[in-house]
């Protein structure tokens, strides 16, 4: 089965570990729960991080149970950003791996706002690697369970 929304991985929970610290923020009408985001200082709004455009990493956009699944947090709506901890597990957005990927591949910031991308042929200590997929991935997957590095 292709995993295209967080609940395909078992539930809508983003954080699979212990209680996490969170930062209050405001939705921007684009970022979805599970996206890798920064927070704009001037407005307090979340923004999906991507290489070259927005590199203000703060954490992972948390789910809002009041929203329909796979829906962006509305512009101006209060939300929170999870501060990921090394070793803990999260459900996050990725770019389509376009093929089978075994668990343990490192992932880094992509050119697609709010998503990570598999970083094949890089060492785990390479700058920019943020997480590893804790389960295998398949063609068409756009979310994954990941262990934060």
N, C-alpha and C positions, 0 to 999 in steps of 0.2 A: 504494500500500500504506500502511495506517495504521501509524504508528510508536508502539508501546505499550511496548516494552522496548528497552533500550540496544542489544542485538545487531541490532535492525532497522536500525540506522544503520551497520552494517558489522562490528562486533565488540563485545565487552563492555568494551573499554577506555574509561575515563572521560576520561582526559587524553590529548589528541592532540598535545601540544607536547613541549617538552624536559622533562627531569627536573624535577619539582616538589617543593617542600618539603611535608612532611606533619606533622600533629600526631597523636600517639597518642590514642586515645579508646576508649570502651566502647560497644557496641551497646545500644539501648534496646528492641529487639523490634518497633519500628515503622518507623524510617527505613530506606530502601532505598538501595543504591548509586546515585549520581547525584542524590540529594536535597541541597538546600541546607540546611546544618545549623549549629547552634551546639553548644557543649559546656557542660554544666552544671557549674559549679565544685565543688559539694558532692559529686557522684558521679562526675564524669568521663564521664558518658554523653552521647551525641549527642542532639539534639532538633531536629526539623524546624522551621525558622523560619517564622513567618507574622505578618502585620500584626496587632498588638494583643495577641497571646498570648505569643509567644516571638520576641524580636527580637535574639537573641544570635548574630549571624553570625560563623562561624569559617571556613567553606569548603564544599567539596563532598565528600560521603561517598564514599570510594573503594570499588572493587569488591573482593570477597573471592572468589577463584576457587573456594574450597571450598564456596560456597553455590550452591544452585540459582538460576538467573537470576530476576530480578524478585522476590527474596525479601528480607524485612527481615533486617538483621543481628540475630542472636539477642540477647536481653537478657543482658548480662554478658559477651558475646564481645568480644575485642580487635578493634579496627578502626583505620582511620586516616582523617583528613580532609585532603583536598588544599587547600592554600592557593592559590587561583587568582591568576594573574598577568595583568595587563592585556595584551591583544593575543593571548593564547594561546587555544586552542580546547578545548572540553570538551563532553561529552555529559551532559545534565542533565534533570531532571524539570520538566515544565511543566503548567499546566492546559490543558485542551482548548481550542484556539483557535476551535472551532465554525465553521470555514470556512477558505478558502484565505488564506494569508498569504505575501507575498513576503519574500525575505531582507532583512535589515537593520532589522527592527522591534526597538525596544528592549523589554527585559523587566525587570520589577521584582518585588519580593517580593509574593506573593499572600496571600489569606486561607486558602489550602489549605496545610497544614504541609508544608514541604520543597520546595515548587514555586514556579517563577516564573510570571508571567502577562504576556502582551503588554500593553504600555503605549501603546496607540494614541493618536495626537494629543498626544504629549508630545515635547519636545525631548530630544535625547540628553544634554544637560547637566542635565536635571531630576534633582533629588535622588532617590535610590532606584533609578535605572536601574542594572542590574548587568551586563547582557549583551545582545547582539543575536543573533538567529538567523542563522546563516551559510548556511543552506539554507531553501528554502521549506517551509512547514508546511501541513498539511491538516486537515480536519475529523476529529476523533478522535485526533489525535496527542497523546501525553502525555510524550514525550521529544523533545529536539532537540539538534542540534549548534549550539553557541553560541560566539561570540567574546566573551571577557570584556572589559568596558570598563575 
